[in-house]
Amino acid sequence: MRIVFYMLLTSFFISCQYFETEKISSETIVAEELKTIDWKAVDQYPLFSECESFTDKSKQKECFEKALVVHIQPALTGNDEVSIHSFSDTILLRLSISDQARIGVQSLEIDSLVEAELPSLRKRLLAKIDSIQLIAPAYKRGVPVKTAFSLPIILKTEDSL
């Protein structure tokens, strides 16, 4: 009987190590979580009113890109300026969208030759971008976030003579 008692007592002390829990600090949990977040992607793209019905992320992105082009297109085509020379160039438009869904221009890179040919192009683009209305910013894990986008715009003209 004594042997059984010692065996039970020994097994009790040996098994106590299995009941110990490892303490993990909240800083460790946060650090591990931060490693898993993809900081270059959003969960939901900024929304134009025509895109709010899409819930799929890829459809949202596609709709956002198309709507942005549709909003900017009139600034490129609806003017009376005529270029004397033919050219093909790319304008780089960098946009930022705030966490309050306000769109702004970070930079607009236009070649000096293009600006000489189309002097009001910069003004028309900036005015058009100022008039763009978004209904929601981008979201990351349910929190509104700032985003930035680069939009290359290819300009091609032909000789008018």
matplotlib code that plots the C-alpha trace (Angstrom):
import matplotlib.pyplot as plt

x = [0.0, 2.9, 4.3, 1.1, 1.0, 4.5, 3.8, 0.7, 2.6, 5.5, 3.1, 1.3, 4.5, 5.7, 2.4, 2.3, 4.7, 2.0, -0.4, 2.0, 1.1, 3.6, 3.1, 3.2, 3.4, 1.1, 4.1, 5.1, 1.6, 1.5, 4.9, 3.9, 0.7, 2.5, 4.8, 1.8, 0.2, 0.8, 1.4, 1.3, -2.2, -5.6, -8.7, -11.0, -10.1, -11.3, -14.9, -16.5, -20.3, -20.4, -18.2, -20.0, -21.9, -18.8, -17.6, -14.9, -11.5, -10.4, -13.7, -13.3, -9.8, -10.9, -13.9, -11.7, -9.2, -11.8, -13.7, -10.5, -9.7, -13.3, -13.1, -9.7, -10.3, -12.3, -9.3, -7.2, -9.6, -12.1, -10.0, -9.4, -5.6, -3.9, -0.4, 1.7, 4.1, 3.3, 4.6, 4.2, 5.0, 4.0, 2.8, 3.2, 0.4, 0.9, -2.3, -2.8, -6.2, -6.6, -8.3, -11.2, -11.6, -10.0, -8.0, -4.9, -2.0, 1.4, 3.2, 2.5, 5.5, 5.1, 7.9, 8.8, 8.2, 4.7, 4.0, 5.2, 2.9, -0.1, 0.3, -3.0, -2.7, -1.4, -4.1, -6.9, -5.7, -5.3, -8.8, -10.3, -8.7, -9.9, -13.5, -13.3, -15.5, -15.0, -17.6, -15.2, -11.4, -9.4, -9.7, -7.2, -8.6, -11.7, -9.7, -9.7, -6.1, -4.2, -3.3, -1.2, -1.5, 0.6, -1.2, 0.8, -1.0, 0.2, -0.2, -0.1, -0.7, -0.4, 0.7, -2.2, -0.8]
y = [0.0, 2.3, 1.7, 2.7, 5.9, 6.8, 6.1, 8.3, 11.0, 10.9, 10.9, 13.9, 15.9, 14.9, 15.7, 19.3, 20.5, 19.8, 22.2, 25.1, 27.7, 29.8, 33.5, 35.6, 39.3, 41.5, 43.1, 39.7, 39.1, 42.6, 42.1, 38.7, 40.2, 43.1, 40.7, 39.0, 42.2, 43.1, 46.8, 47.3, 46.0, 47.2, 45.2, 47.6, 50.1, 53.7, 53.8, 55.8, 55.8, 53.5, 50.9, 50.6, 47.5, 45.4, 43.4, 41.3, 43.0, 42.4, 43.8, 46.9, 47.5, 47.1, 49.4, 52.0, 52.1, 52.3, 55.1, 57.1, 56.9, 57.9, 60.9, 62.1, 61.4, 64.7, 66.8, 65.1, 65.1, 67.9, 71.0, 73.2, 73.1, 71.9, 70.5, 71.6, 68.6, 65.0, 63.4, 60.4, 60.8, 59.6, 61.8, 60.3, 61.3, 60.4, 60.6, 60.3, 59.5, 60.5, 58.5, 60.9, 60.0, 63.3, 62.9, 65.0, 65.2, 64.3, 65.0, 65.5, 64.8, 66.4, 66.8, 70.4, 69.8, 68.5, 71.5, 73.8, 72.1, 71.9, 74.7, 74.3, 70.5, 70.7, 73.2, 71.1, 67.8, 69.5, 71.0, 67.7, 65.8, 68.4, 67.8, 64.0, 62.8, 59.5, 58.1, 56.1, 55.8, 52.6, 50.3, 48.0, 45.7, 47.9, 51.1, 53.9, 54.4, 56.7, 55.3, 56.4, 55.5, 56.1, 56.7, 56.8, 58.7, 58.1, 61.1, 60.6, 63.3, 63.2, 65.9, 68.2, 69.3]
z = [0.0, 0.8, -2.6, -4.3, -2.2, -3.2, -6.8, -6.7, -4.9, -7.4, -10.4, -8.9, -8.7, -12.1, -13.7, -12.2, -14.8, -17.4, -15.7, -15.8, -18.4, -20.2, -19.7, -22.9, -22.7, -24.6, -26.3, -27.7, -29.0, -30.7, -32.2, -33.7, -35.0, -36.6, -38.4, -40.1, -41.4, -45.1, -44.8, -48.6, -49.1, -47.9, -47.0, -48.8, -51.5, -51.4, -52.7, -55.4, -55.3, -58.3, -56.6, -53.2, -54.3, -54.8, -51.7, -53.4, -53.0, -56.6, -58.0, -55.7, -57.0, -60.6, -60.1, -58.3, -61.1, -63.8, -62.0, -61.4, -65.1, -66.0, -63.7, -65.0, -68.7, -69.4, -68.3, -71.0, -73.9, -73.4, -74.4, -77.3, -77.1, -80.2, -80.3, -83.3, -83.0, -82.5, -79.4, -77.1, -73.5, -70.1, -67.2, -63.7, -61.3, -57.7, -55.6, -51.9, -50.3, -46.7, -44.0, -44.4, -48.1, -49.4, -52.6, -53.1, -55.5, -54.1, -57.4, -61.1, -63.3, -66.7, -69.2, -69.9, -73.7, -73.0, -70.8, -73.5, -76.0, -73.7, -71.1, -69.4, -68.9, -65.4, -64.3, -65.9, -64.3, -60.8, -61.1, -62.1, -59.3, -56.8, -58.0, -57.5, -54.6, -52.8, -50.4, -48.2, -47.6, -47.8, -44.8, -43.1, -40.4, -40.1, -39.6, -42.2, -43.5, -45.9, -49.2, -52.2, -55.8, -58.9, -62.1, -65.3, -68.1, -71.6, -73.9, -77.7, -80.3, -84.0, -86.4, -87.2, -90.5]

ax = plt.figure().add_subplot(projection="3d")
ax.plot(x, y, z, "-o")
ax.set_aspect("equal")
plt.show()
